[in-house]
Amino acid sequence: MPLISTLPDAPLDIIGDVHGEHAALAALLQRLGYDERGRHRAGRRLVFVGDLCDRGPDSPGVIDFVRRVVEDGHGFAVVGNHELNVLRGERREGNNWFWGEGSEHDRKFGDVAALPAHRRAEVAAFLGGLPLVLEREDLRVVHAAWHAPAIEHLRSAPSDATLGAQFDHWERVSDAAINDTALRRLVQEEMTRWGTHLHDPQADMPMLHGCARSDAAWQMSNPLRALTSGIERVAQQPFFSGGKWRFVDRVHWWEEYTDTVPVVFGHYWRRPHGSAIKAGPDLFGPIDATAWHGPRGNVFCVDFSVGARFLERRPGNEPGQATKLAAIRWPERTLVFDTGEALDASASMPATQGLQ
């Protein structure tokens, strides 16, 4: 399948990051009117924005369902950063379901279904064959960010380019960008002085300009990384997040998006009802759950933090209160949650948007 693929001319239900929450997906599909094979009597099609796996109890089950839907022609999916981690062989928090090698830091996710070793190749082949972008005249779908330079790089790639080959190509470009002699020397000097303090939130950490430039170059010189994990730029000052000091900011790219074609994406953990179940900054602040983003009001994040539902399964909590699996219906622009709520998300976006 091409790295940029075309969406059908049909009504769509675009589902946010599932993160192995198979039960939540089944509930959402039922509310949307799909059967167990992902078919809809009105001819609607499913679209998944990536991050099908990790953290939840049944990543293999979710992937198997999406694979069946895609192969049967009832739906589409793009690659997210969590799929990319699996394809790159990167052991990250929450993805031991694929490796089955035992992981101390994965215990917090509870019991999860493991993928049998003999199925790893077929699952990787399916994930590696998914596109990075889906589009048609009135809509664009990407996992983390619509970044025009990255998109143009993909459009100019050979017609037979694979995700793996393109990633390897751009990693070589990325390696060259961060291996500049002067930059490498500066990073080494900074790490010699401050490296032992990177995980200390009480450290009086200065701005490490070499690390900042290196981190930003590493992220942005590979277009596949920008599309699946977002746009980053050198920060104004260091900040502590995710257990370490950081020197680049995650850019609210939707605030700079001025194209007329609407974009739906995931990745960024919106917080329904103002929930603070996910640690770290809320990139959407007080924006209402139904609100579209950007200067044209035509960008929508459909990730409502179901990836943190493992926290709600702990004693004393009720799953589905602070985390949701969501779908935005297109062209109706109705927001539907696995927990049953259906909200009108059309008011903040002009009805003619994307058709100019």
N, C-alpha and C positions, 0 to 999 in steps of 0.2 A: 504494500500500500504506500502511496506517495507520502512524504513527510508533511505536505499540505494537501488535505483532501477536501472534497466538496460535500456539503450537506445536501440532502434531498429537498425537493420542493414539497414539504409536508409539514403539518403541525408537529412541534417537538416538545419533549419534556426533558429539560436539562438538569441533571442531578449532580449535586455537589460531592465533595470528597467523602467517600464511603468508609475508608479505613477499616475494612474487615468487619463492619457491623452488618452482618448478613440479615439478622432479624429486623433491624431498622429498615434495610433496603426492601425486604419483603413487605413490611407494613406500608411503606411509601408507595410501592408499586401497586398494591391493592387499592390504596386511596386514589391513585391516578387512573385506575381502570385497566391495568395490564394483567395478563394471565401468567402462569408459572413459567412460560417460555418467552415472556417479554413481548407478547402480541397484544395489540389494542384493536378493538372492534371498529374504531373510527379511523384506523390507519395512521395513528400517531406513531412517532419514532422516539426512541430513547437516545439521549446523548449524555455521556459521562465525562466530567471534566478532569479525570485523573485522580491519583492517590486512591486507588481501589483498595489498597492493602495496608498492613501494618497497624499495630496497637489493638485492634479489635479481635474478637474471639474466632473469626472464621474468614481469614483472607483467602484461602483456597476456594471456599464456597462462593465468595463474591466474584472472584476472577473466573471461575467456571461458568457462573451465570452470565457475566458480561461477555465472555468468549462465545457462548452459545448464541446470545443475542446478536452479536456482531457477525458471526459466521452465517447465521440464518437470515441476515439482512434486515433485522428489526431494530437495529440500533448502531451507535457509533461511540467511540471513546478516544480520548487523547492521552498521551503519556504524561504522568506527573513526576515530581521529583522522587517520590517513593518507589515508583516502578523503575526509574532510572538508577536508583541506588542498587536495586536487585540486579538489574542488567549489568551494572558495572562491578558486581561482586563486592559491594561495599556493605560491611556489617554495620548497620545502624540500629539505634534503639527501636525496638518493636518489630524488626524484620527477621527474627530468629525462626519464625514459622517456615521460612523458605530454606534455611540452612539446617535446622534441627541439630545444632551443635551444642546447645546449652548456653545460656546467657544470664548472668546474675542480674543485670539491670533490666532484663525483660520480665522478671518475676512480678513486677508491679502491675503488669497487664493481666494477670490471672491466667486461667487455663485457656490456651489457644489451640486451634486445630493446626497440626503440622502437615506440610506437604510431603508426601512420600518421595524418597530420593529418586525413584525411577521416573517421576513426573517433572522434575526440575527443568529438563531440557525443553519439554513441550510447552510448559508455562512461560519460560523465558522466550521461546520462539514467538508465542502469541503476543506477549508484551512488547517484544522488540519489533513487531510488525505493525504496531499502532502508529498513527500520525502524531505530529506535535501540534498541528493546527487543523481546525475544521472551519469552513467558511462557505457562505453563499452571499448573494447580493445584499441581503438585509440583515446579516448576522455573522459574527465571528466568535469562535470558541477556542480558548487556550487555557492551559492550567494556571499559570501564575501571572504572566504579563504579556500584553501586546506591545512588543518593542519593534518598531518599524525597521531599524537596521538589521536586527536578527531575522525578521521575516524575509527581508530581501536576500539575505545570505541563503536562506532555505530555497527561495524561488530560483536562485541561480545555481543550485546544486544539480549535479547530473540526474537525469530522470530515473536512473536505477540506483540512486544513492540510498543506502540503508541508514537507519538511526545509529547503529554501532559504528559504521565507517565514518559518518559525519562527526560523531562525537570524538572519535580518535583524531580525526583531522584537526578539529578545533582545539583539542587538548594540546596538540603540538604547537599551535599558534599561541595558546594561553601560556604554555610553559616558556616559550620564547619571551612573552611579554613580562613575565615576572622574574626572568633570569638575566635581566639587564645588570651588568656588572656593578654599576654604581648603586642601583636599587638593592641588589642582593647584599652588598656591603653594609648599607644603611640598616637593612632588616637584621642582619647578624649583630650589628652593634646594639640595636635596640633590644634584641632578645637576650644578649649577654647581660645587659643591665636590668631588664624588667621581666624576662621570661618566667622566672620563678614566682612572680606576683600576678600572673595573668588570671589565675583562678581565685584570687583573694579579693573579695568585694570591699574590704577595708583599706586596700592599698591606695596610696595617693598617686594614682596612675596619670601620667601626663599623656598628651596626644603623641602617639607613636606614628609619625608621618610616613615612615618607610613601610610599616606594617599596613597602614591604611591604604597607601597607593598599591601595594602588592595585592591586598585582599580585593580591592575594587577591580584591578586589572584581571585578576584570576576569574572573578565572577563574570565580568562583562566582555571579555575577549572570546568567550565560548557562547555563541548564540543559543545553543541547546540548553545551557545552564540558565541563561537569562529568561528564556521562555518557561522553564519548568520550576525555577525557584526565585525568580524576580529580579528587579533592577536594583542595583546597589551603587552608592556613591560615597566618597570620603565624607565622614561625619565632621560636624563642627567641633565636637569634643568627644572624648571617650565616654562610654557608658557600659554598665555591667548588666548583662542579660544572658540567660541560658547557662549560667555557671562560669562565665568568663568575661573579661573585658573585650569590648568590641570597638572598632574604629571606622566602620562603614555603616551607613544608614540604609534601611530598606526604604526605597523610594515609593511614595504614594503615586505611582505612575498614572493612575486614573485621573488624577487632578491635572495632568498635562495632556490628556488624550483629547484631541480636537477633531478627529475624523468623524464623519457623519454616520458610519456604520456601527451599530451597537456591538458591544463585546460582553460576553458572559465568561466568567472565570471562577476559580476556586482558590485554594491554597492559604488564604489569609485569616482564617479563624474569626469570623464574625461572632458576636456574642449576643444571642437572643435574650431579650428582656434585660439587658444590661448585666448579664451574668459575668462573674470574674473567675470562672472555673479554670480558665487557661491563664497561666502566668505570663507576665510580660506586657508590653504596651499594646493597647487596642488601637489599631491603625484606622479604625472607622469612628472612634469616639462616640459622640451622641447620635450618629446617623441612624435613623429609623430602619428597622429590618426591611421595610418595603421600599426604601429609597434607592434610586439609581444614583450613580456617582459621576463626577467629572463636570467640566464646564458646560457640556451639552446635555448632561443628565442621561447618558446612554451607555453607561458601563455598570455592570452588576456582579457583585461577588456572591456566589451561591453556596459558599462553605460556612455552615453554621455550627462548627465545632463538635460534630459527632465523634471526631477523633479523640476527644477527651471523655467519652462516655464510660470508659473503664473506671474513671474516678467515681462516677455516679453509681457504679455497681458495688461500691464499698458500703459496709453497714451504716445505716442511718440516712442514706441518700435514696432518691427516687429517680431512676433513669428516665431521661426525656424532659426533665425540668430545666436544666441548664444547658443541655446540648440537643441539637436537632440535626436530622438529615433532611435536606431541603431539595426541592425541584422548582425551577421557574418555568412556567408553561409559556411557550412561544407559538403564535404571536399574542396570546391573551394577556401575558404578563401577570399571571396569577402565581403567587408564591404558596407552595403546599409543603407542609411538614409531615414527617413520619408519625408524629404524635396527634395529627388530625386537624390542626389549624390550616385554614386556607385564607390568604390575605390578598387583597387587591394591590398589586405593585405597579399599576399602570399610571397612576396620577402624576408621578414625578417625571415622566418621560413623554415628550410630545408624540402624538399618535403617528405623525409623519416621519419621525426620526429614522434615519437609515434609508429612506426612499428618495432623498433629494438627488 
